[in-house]
Amino acid sequence: MNDKKRRFPIIEDLPVDEKEEFENYLAGSQMPINEDGTQGYYQRDYEAWKRRLQYRVCND
C-alpha cells in the first residue's frame, strides 16, 4: 500500500473549470513532484493566478 503523503496540492484536484486555464498559466514554470509521483503546484502560484483573474474582471 502506498502511504506517501502529498506535500503539494495537485492540479487534478482543482475544479474542472479552473484546471485547464491554471495549467496554461503554469506552462513553463517549475512545478513540484510529490513523493507519490503526482504533479503538484505551489499554493502561491495558485493564489497569484486567482488575483490576476480578479484584476482582469475588475478592469474589464
C-alpha positions as protocol buffer text, in pm:
chain_id: "A"
residue {
  index: 1
  type: MET
  ca { x: 0 y: 0 z: 0 }
}
residue {
  index: 2
  type: ASN
  ca { x: 128 y: 345 z: -87 }
}
residue {
  index: 3
  type: ASP
  ca { x: 106 y: 569 z: 222 }
}
residue {
  index: 4
  type: LYS
  ca { x: 317 y: 853 z: 89 }
}
residue {
  index: 5
  type: LYS
  ca { x: 168 y: 1192 z: 163 }
}
residue {
  index: 6
  type: ARG
  ca { x: 142 y: 1475 z: -83 }
}
residue {
  index: 7
  type: ARG
  ca { x: 335 y: 1781 z: 17 }
}
residue {
  index: 8
  type: PHE
  ca { x: 185 y: 1991 z: -261 }
}
residue {
  index: 9
  type: PRO
  ca { x: -173 y: 2012 z: -390 }
}
residue {
  index: 10
  type: ILE
  ca { x: -225 y: 1854 z: -731 }
}
residue {
  index: 11
  type: ILE
  ca { x: -384 y: 2007 z: -1039 }
}
residue {
  index: 12
  type: GLU
  ca { x: -618 y: 1709 z: -1083 }
}
residue {
  index: 13
  type: ASP
  ca { x: -793 y: 1809 z: -758 }
}
residue {
  index: 14
  type: LEU
  ca { x: -890 y: 2153 z: -894 }
}
residue {
  index: 15
  type: PRO
  ca { x: -1241 y: 2217 z: -1024 }
}
residue {
  index: 16
  type: VAL
  ca { x: -1275 y: 2128 z: -1392 }
}
residue {
  index: 17
  type: ASP
  ca { x: -1346 y: 2487 z: -1494 }
}
residue {
  index: 18
  type: GLU
  ca { x: -1014 y: 2605 z: -1340 }
}
residue {
  index: 19
  type: LYS
  ca { x: -787 y: 2315 z: -1428 }
}
residue {
  index: 20
  type: GLU
  ca { x: -704 y: 2388 z: -1794 }
}
residue {
  index: 21
  type: GLU
  ca { x: -665 y: 2764 z: -1752 }
}
residue {
  index: 22
  type: PHE
  ca { x: -441 y: 2719 z: -1447 }
}
residue {
  index: 23
  type: GLU
  ca { x: -227 y: 2464 z: -1633 }
}
residue {
  index: 24
  type: ASN
  ca { x: -185 y: 2717 z: -1914 }
}
residue {
  index: 25
  type: TYR
  ca { x: -87 y: 2983 z: -1659 }
}
residue {
  index: 26
  type: LEU
  ca { x: 178 y: 2748 z: -1519 }
}
residue {
  index: 27
  type: ALA
  ca { x: 319 y: 2649 z: -1859 }
}
residue {
  index: 28
  type: GLY
  ca { x: 696 y: 2681 z: -1849 }
}
residue {
  index: 29
  type: SER
  ca { x: 704 y: 2714 z: -1470 }
}
residue {
  index: 30
  type: GLN
  ca { x: 875 y: 2480 z: -1232 }
}
residue {
  index: 31
  type: MET
  ca { x: 622 y: 2257 z: -1064 }
}
residue {
  index: 32
  type: PRO
  ca { x: 700 y: 2024 z: -775 }
}
residue {
  index: 33
  type: ILE
  ca { x: 662 y: 1646 z: -784 }
}
residue {
  index: 34
  type: ASN
  ca { x: 509 y: 1480 z: -480 }
}
residue {
  index: 35
  type: GLU
  ca { x: 656 y: 1167 z: -323 }
}
residue {
  index: 36
  type: ASP
  ca { x: 381 y: 961 z: -484 }
}
residue {
  index: 37
  type: GLY
  ca { x: 485 y: 1087 z: -828 }
}
residue {
  index: 38
  type: THR
  ca { x: 192 y: 1325 z: -883 }
}
residue {
  index: 39
  type: GLN
  ca { x: 250 y: 1667 z: -1036 }
}
residue {
  index: 40
  type: GLY
  ca { x: 190 y: 1935 z: -777 }
}
residue {
  index: 41
  type: TYR
  ca { x: 178 y: 2312 z: -777 }
}
residue {
  index: 42
  type: TYR
  ca { x: 282 y: 2582 z: -535 }
}
residue {
  index: 43
  type: GLN
  ca { x: -5 y: 2740 z: -343 }
}
residue {
  index: 44
  type: ARG
  ca { x: 149 y: 3084 z: -401 }
}
residue {
  index: 45
  type: ASP
  ca { x: 120 y: 3030 z: -779 }
}
residue {
  index: 46
  type: TYR
  ca { x: -248 y: 2941 z: -745 }
}
residue {
  index: 47
  type: GLU
  ca { x: -314 y: 3250 z: -531 }
}
residue {
  index: 48
  type: ALA
  ca { x: -129 y: 3475 z: -779 }
}
residue {
  index: 49
  type: TRP
  ca { x: -334 y: 3329 z: -1065 }
}
residue {
  index: 50
  type: LYS
  ca { x: -662 y: 3392 z: -877 }
}
residue {
  index: 51
  type: ARG
  ca { x: -557 y: 3753 z: -804 }
}
residue {
  index: 52
  type: ARG
  ca { x: -475 y: 3801 z: -1173 }
}
residue {
  index: 53
  type: LEU
  ca { x: -821 y: 3675 z: -1269 }
}
residue {
  index: 54
  type: GLN
  ca { x: -986 y: 3914 z: -1024 }
}
residue {
  index: 55
  type: TYR
  ca { x: -780 y: 4203 z: -1158 }
}
residue {
  index: 56
  type: ARG
  ca { x: -883 y: 4122 z: -1516 }
}
residue {
  index: 57
  type: VAL
  ca { x: -1251 y: 4102 z: -1420 }
}
residue {
  index: 58
  type: CYS
  ca { x: -1237 y: 4435 z: -1233 }
}
residue {
  index: 59
  type: ASN
  ca { x: -1065 y: 4612 z: -1521 }
}
residue {
  index: 60
  type: ASP
  ca { x: -1289 y: 4485 z: -1800 }
}
